[in-house]
Amino acid sequence: MADETRQLAEFAAGFTYEQIPADVRTRAVDILIDQLGVEIGCSQLPWAKQVREVYRQIGGVPEATVVRYGDRLPIASAAFINSTFGHSFEYDDANPLIHGHPGAELVPSLMAIAEREHCSGREFLTTFVASYEVRGRIGWAVSPDLLDQGGPQYSTTCGPFGVAAGAARLLGLGADGIRNALGIAGCYSGGLMQYDHGGGSAKRIFAAIPARSGVEAALLTQAGMTGPEGILEGKRGLLRIYPTQFRPERLTAELGTKWTILHVLFKGGAQAYPEVMAGRVDLQLDPTFGIYRYVKAGKMKGIAVTSAKRDPSAPEVPAVAETLPGFEVLSINGIIVPRATPRDLVLRLNADFRKVLQMPDISKRMVELGLEPVGNSPEEFDAFIRSELERWGKVAKAANIHLD
């Protein structure tokens, strides 16, 4: 046995700011900014308020700050709340190589500890990069198995380890302490994905669970508790229990030179615009109304539109269909309501929305933005959604694409 868990702990403990490549540092800062923005923007959603209220009532030692509201709570509680904010609308970053939501797992938890411990920005960033890589290697080692078999969920399964490594480092516990924290984090690892079949709002805390548990694992280590050796590669370790293939080599292969953080994806076009304009991203696919103003300003170049014909708001940009006849990919905006909504109310809402779309000033403005008002019936919209699901479901299956 190569003791990969200890190798990861030693990497996390010994990693220095000077070892961070420029592209990795840039991407790490991007994640921090994106996650904080999402936390602030989603902090007033119903489930975000519910979580905050629960932990406010629990109270405790004022150690770290709740984003936007300024509450001072214990570090584990602040991490849980802020992480819930950051994952409250599925707008946080993702990573198709390692899966889950590492930004929402790591940023709130490490910021809470760094605040209490008065860590420098340099030490925080170094720890974030190191712990992201620990989290990334573990996620990579169990991919794509967890998705293929329907769980357990990546954030709640792999996230506690990454957070524990970073938290233990910020607490100054060294390689042995990080190794113990990883062992204890394994006691928290797991998480069922029934939310994507049974509904509910509990999915909003699936990044908060590792944020809190990883912090607790580090605090328990600091208090003197020890964790089992080989929590990842051991006989009953993570890589033996969940994946269909045992791939411990992914934990340490090219560690420090191959970076999982470079596979991060940001959701929403706005986050990607600066990356395209700076030349760090080569290509972006986005609705015309969001991106065309940058094309007109000369900051980006429009290559093609995916509609069947040229967009009236960008007539100089050719359609893909001019080169590939029959090609058409549409971005659709529509209104949906709960299944139990009375039929007569659905029809009244539909009629009102169609009237609005037919108003000359509204219709004109939508066309100027690159939108085409349609105003179809509930049955037509339902049929369109079903046809799109069938169409893209075939594409996803053929390309072996999975959703997290």
Secondary structure, 3 states (H helix, E strand, C coil): CCCHHHHHHHHHHHCCHHHCCHHHHHHHHHHHHHHHHHHHHHCCCHHHHHHHHHHHHHCCCCCEECCCCCCEECHHHHHHHHHHHHCCCCCCCECCCCCCCHHHHHHHHHHHHHHHHCCCHHHHHHHHHHHHHHHHHHHHHCCCHHHHCCCCCHHHHHHHHHHHHHHHHHCCCHHHHHHHHHHHHCCCCCCCCCHHHHCCCHHHHCCHHHHHHHHHHHHHHHCCCCCCCCCCCCCCCHHHHCCCCCCCHHHHCCECCECHHHHCECCCHHHHHHHHHCCCCCCCCCCHHHHHHHHHCCCCCCCCECCCCCCCCCCCCCEHHHCCCCCCCCCCCCCCCCCCCCHHHHHHHHHHHHHHHHCHHHHHHHHHCCCCCCCCCHHHHHHHHHHHHHHHHHHHHHCCCCCC
